Amino acid sequence: MRTLVVAEHVRGQLRPVTLELISAAKSLGGPVEVGVIAKDPSAFTGEVNVEGVDEILAVPVDQDEFENDVYQQAVEQLIAEREPEAVLLGFTVNSMGYGPALAAKLGLGFASDVFAVRDDGGLVAERSFYGAKVNGEVEFPGHDRVVLLVRPTAWQPAEGSGSAGVTDVGFNGSGSRARHRDWVEVQAGDVDITTADFLLSVGRGIGDKENLEQFEELAETMGATLSSSRPLVDAGWMPNARQVGQSGKTVKPKVYLALGISGAVQHLAGMKTSGTIIAVNTDPEAAIFNIAHYGAVADLFEVAEELEKLY
Ligand SMILES: Cc1cc2nc3c(=O)[nH]c(=O)nc-3n(C[C@H](O)[C@H](O)[C@H](O)COP(=O)(O)OP(=O)(O)OC[C@H]3O[C@@H](n4cnc5c(N)ncnc54)[C@H](O)[C@@H]3O)c2cc1C
């Protein structure tokens, strides 16, 4: 299935989701084309030239950074010229801005938050519904072209050096009516939990705000980054940037240690693809144990004490 992947980049860095999209595209059997829309596409064409990519389409535009209408026009142009059957964008803030509009304007099939795809004589995509309580398959009868917003972390990043040629595509859109002005930095002291290898995540089981300091110290001692479930953020104990879950961040650390987190679907949606999940909970029936690789039915304070002794 001919597939077009749209590369995502921010502040001069290729976003990891781009290589995951290439893996998803490869699973559809190819050919795989990657569109790089940037002021200087050559800054990214090397990085996306991985095994399995057949052609890189460089689209030079005036803007340094992402703009909704520029991307929409550029992808429209690539679709018209290349006629892909599937167009893969990240399920990210950027792509959410123009992907649905693109599909609606061109009358294409569309699905968001997709975590599996296959070519079954027609494209079939899997996605979650009802706050990740139900997974469903979506078919696109009557559509020979489909736009999918693909969930970050659902595929392994594509790797291996590729030998794709780079084709320059002259952008023929009318440019942007908006301008990127500047960046708002995250609050001082906040970290990006999505890039951490080891997350120590605390939930309502810690009981009181006063107890938080103990886990901040434990995380530091263990070389982990502290994250949390939503109630701690709602209570103002933890900053938004540390929230894992459906309405927080999607994370995929090598190790996710969950202390006093019950495992509500909205929480699991943000961490269930973590490498190794370790859960500590006093309730043997807690849903977190359904996805944990290792679990301890134990008091989290006792476990924390033992861990402190170990380090
Ligand atoms: C639209 C929507 C979006 C949401 N988005 C998110 C989201 O992004 N992220 C998120 O996390 N939630 C989200 N939620 C909330 C979610 O439904 C749960 O309410 C929340 O995840 C529960 O957090 P928790 O596990 O910390 O608390 P609880 O469910 O109260 O669980 C606390 C756990 O701690 C255990 N415990 C208590 N004391 C101890 C102890 N001493 N030792 C060990 N274990 C102990 C208990 O057995 C219990 O399992 C969302 C909800 C909605 C409706």
The ligand as an SDF file (V2000), in Angstrom:
LIG
                    3D

 53 58  0  0  0  0  0  0  0  0999 V2000
  -11.6420   12.2540   31.1700 C   0  0  0  0  0  0  0  0  0  0  0  0
  -10.7230   11.7220   32.2380 C   0  0  0  0  0  0  0  0  0  0  0  0
   -9.3710   11.8160   32.0240 C   0  0  0  0  0  0  0  0  0  0  0  0
   -8.4800   11.3230   32.9970 C   0  0  0  0  0  0  0  0  0  0  0  0
   -7.1490   11.4110   32.7510 N   0  0  0  0  0  0  0  0  0  0  0  0
   -6.3050   10.8520   33.6490 C   0  0  0  0  0  0  0  0  0  0  0  0
   -4.8990   10.8640   33.4100 C   0  0  0  0  0  0  0  0  0  0  0  0
   -4.4090   11.4110   32.4230 O   0  0  0  0  0  0  0  0  0  0  0  0
   -4.0980   10.2800   34.3110 N   0  0  0  0  0  0  0  0  0  0  0  0
   -4.5780    9.6640   35.4480 C   0  0  0  0  0  0  0  0  0  0  0  0
   -3.7740    9.1460   36.2410 O   0  0  0  0  0  0  0  0  0  0  0  0
   -5.9000    9.6580   35.7010 N   0  0  0  0  0  0  0  0  0  0  0  0
   -6.7640   10.2490   34.8440 C   0  0  0  0  0  0  0  0  0  0  0  0
   -8.0880   10.2480   35.1280 N   0  0  0  0  0  0  0  0  0  0  0  0
   -8.5240    9.8260   36.4730 C   0  0  0  0  0  0  0  0  0  0  0  0
   -8.6480    8.3120   36.6150 C   0  0  0  0  0  0  0  0  0  0  0  0
   -9.9440    7.9000   36.2390 O   0  0  0  0  0  0  0  0  0  0  0  0
   -8.3920    7.8780   38.0610 C   0  0  0  0  0  0  0  0  0  0  0  0
   -9.2880    8.5450   38.8930 O   0  0  0  0  0  0  0  0  0  0  0  0
   -6.9760    8.1280   38.5460 C   0  0  0  0  0  0  0  0  0  0  0  0
   -6.0360    7.6060   37.6280 O   0  0  0  0  0  0  0  0  0  0  0  0
   -6.7760    7.4660   39.9090 C   0  0  0  0  0  0  0  0  0  0  0  0
   -5.5250    7.8200   40.4010 O   0  0  0  0  0  0  0  0  0  0  0  0
   -4.8240    6.9050   41.4710 P   0  0  0  0  0  0  0  0  0  0  0  0
   -4.6140    5.5500   40.9320 O   0  0  0  0  0  0  0  0  0  0  0  0
   -3.6250    7.6530   41.9650 O   0  0  0  0  0  0  0  0  0  0  0  0
   -5.8650    6.9320   42.6800 O   0  0  0  0  0  0  0  0  0  0  0  0
   -6.8480    5.8090   43.2050 P   0  0  0  0  0  0  0  0  0  0  0  0
   -7.6760    5.2380   42.1250 O   0  0  0  0  0  0  0  0  0  0  0  0
   -7.5450    6.3840   44.3890 O   0  0  0  0  0  0  0  0  0  0  0  0
   -5.8650    4.6430   43.6910 O   0  0  0  0  0  0  0  0  0  0  0  0
   -5.0280    4.7230   44.7750 C   0  0  0  0  0  0  0  0  0  0  0  0
   -4.4290    3.3390   44.9710 C   0  0  0  0  0  0  0  0  0  0  0  0
   -3.4980    3.3580   46.0250 O   0  0  0  0  0  0  0  0  0  0  0  0
   -3.5910    2.1440   46.7330 C   0  0  0  0  0  0  0  0  0  0  0  0
   -3.0580    2.4050   48.0770 N   0  0  0  0  0  0  0  0  0  0  0  0
   -3.5850    3.1650   49.0530 C   0  0  0  0  0  0  0  0  0  0  0  0
   -2.7560    3.2010   50.1180 N   0  0  0  0  0  0  0  0  0  0  0  0
   -1.6710    2.4490   49.7790 C   0  0  0  0  0  0  0  0  0  0  0  0
   -0.4710    2.1130   50.4660 C   0  0  0  0  0  0  0  0  0  0  0  0
   -0.1870    2.5790   51.6760 N   0  0  0  0  0  0  0  0  0  0  0  0
    0.4060    1.2940   49.8270 N   0  0  0  0  0  0  0  0  0  0  0  0
    0.1650    0.8360   48.5770 C   0  0  0  0  0  0  0  0  0  0  0  0
   -0.9670    1.1290   47.8820 N   0  0  0  0  0  0  0  0  0  0  0  0
   -1.8610    1.9420   48.4910 C   0  0  0  0  0  0  0  0  0  0  0  0
   -5.0680    1.8130   46.7330 C   0  0  0  0  0  0  0  0  0  0  0  0
   -5.2650    0.4320   46.9240 O   0  0  0  0  0  0  0  0  0  0  0  0
   -5.4670    2.2810   45.3340 C   0  0  0  0  0  0  0  0  0  0  0  0
   -5.3880    1.2140   44.3980 O   0  0  0  0  0  0  0  0  0  0  0  0
   -8.9770   10.7490   34.1780 C   0  0  0  0  0  0  0  0  0  0  0  0
  -10.3620   10.6490   34.3760 C   0  0  0  0  0  0  0  0  0  0  0  0
  -11.2110   11.1270   33.4120 C   0  0  0  0  0  0  0  0  0  0  0  0
  -12.6930   11.0050   33.6400 C   0  0  0  0  0  0  0  0  0  0  0  0
  1  2  1  0
  2  3  1  0
  2 52  2  0
  3  4  2  0
  4  5  1  0
  4 50  1  0
  5  6  2  0
  6  7  1  0
  6 13  1  0
  7  8  2  0
  7  9  1  0
  9 10  1  0
 10 11  2  0
 10 12  1  0
 12 13  2  0
 13 14  1  0
 14 15  1  0
 14 50  1  0
 15 16  1  0
 16 17  1  0
 16 18  1  0
 18 19  1  0
 18 20  1  0
 20 21  1  0
 20 22  1  0
 22 23  1  0
 23 24  1  0
 24 25  2  0
 24 26  1  0
 24 27  1  0
 27 28  1  0
 28 29  2  0
 28 30  1  0
 28 31  1  0
 31 32  1  0
 32 33  1  0
 33 34  1  0
 33 48  1  0
 34 35  1  0
 35 36  1  0
 35 46  1  0
 36 37  1  0
 36 45  1  0
 37 38  2  0
 38 39  1  0
 39 40  1  0
 39 45  2  0
 40 41  1  0
 40 42  2  0
 42 43  1  0
 43 44  2  0
 44 45  1  0
 46 47  1  0
 46 48  1  0
 48 49  1  0
 50 51  2  0
 51 52  1  0
 52 53  1  0
M  END
$$$$
